[in-house]
Amino acid sequence: MSEDNKLSPEDMARVEKYLNSGFNRTERKPFRGFILLGGIWLVIAALGWISYEIGKQAGYL
């Protein structure tokens, strides 16, 4: 990336002011990986149970 600024100092100051204003910041909850893992596990288990029941009903099991 080039070291030369493509913006004038006035424009760069306006960009910095906007970025530091907090307008584009969103407060977020902390990431909870174990809850995501549990949710994925429940979906996979439910799909497995459904496929088992379909296979049993169709006579494959």
HUGI-V224102 format. One record per run of one state. SS is the DSSP state (helix for helix, strand for strand, loop for the rest). FROM is the first residue (numbers start at 1). TO is the last residue. Records with the same first field share a line. If there is no record, write none. Layout:
SS = FROM-TO + FROM-TO
This chain:
loop = 1-8 + 21-32 + 59-61
helix = 9-20 + 33-58
